[in-house]
Amino acid sequence: MSERQKACAAACGGNAIFGFSFLASQIAMEAADPIFLLAIRFLLSVVFMTLLVLLGVVHVHLKGKRPWRLIPLGLLQPVLYFVCENYGIMYTNSSFAGTMIAIIPLATLFLGILLLGEKCGPAQIGWAVCSFAGVAVISLSGSESGVVSAKGVLLLMGAVLSSGLFMVLSRKLSEEFSTFERTYIMFLMGSVTFIAAAAVESGFSPAVIGEKLSRCMTPSFVLAVIYLSLVSSVLAFLLINYSAAKIEARRAASFASVSTVVSIAAGVILSGEPFGLVQLVGSALILLGVYRLNVGNA
């Protein structure tokens, strides 16, 4: 298997993992609010990665490097992305949000051209649009009522931009920092930010925080948060950051649409959700676009 094929497999695997995270998040948020869940998620991720370093399984070498360059990466992902996405959904609806988030591969494609000088032809743009169309078909087919406010649109645009810039910046920083180093600093910043936000949201009250923690002491929450922390955060982002270092940002980002297909499959298989012609056509468009973007001269 070539280096490019390994990177494509890593990007596909990471985004497939993200596909199951929607179901895990739904389960976890039955016991915890979004900010409190993010605080627990990234704290456990950092603790796990720190243990790997302390046990000598993985080595972090920042001496002689410029670790401050990783700060914008951590601000873009997970901090800005998760804040913009969660509150963007709050001020719009999930269908509109799903369509907006599907623009990420297209945004990354153009950012890669502008900031990294990557080459891209009309066919590549066309196949990226094909994947976007697949997500749009699926999202809009299940559109629900609800106000789509300007504030929500701006927040979702922030999520799209932060994700696209993250892919571009991760690729650029891979010249100086390893995959693990980039991921570790990202999660360290996410952990500090979301713990602080959860403390503020709880009014710095030990009683309120304790009451929130007690609601999380269920087997379903524990299993869901383990998946979100260790699999959907640590493993998935290691794969994504690895792929960003080996292939163009547009190729790495093109696999983001795979998470939509996987989340549909997870809902059908695990939750008994309906699967009809619209989902089939949308999934086919997504997979066709991703395939053509990463095979041959497309």
Disulfide bonds with the S-S distance in Angstrom:
none
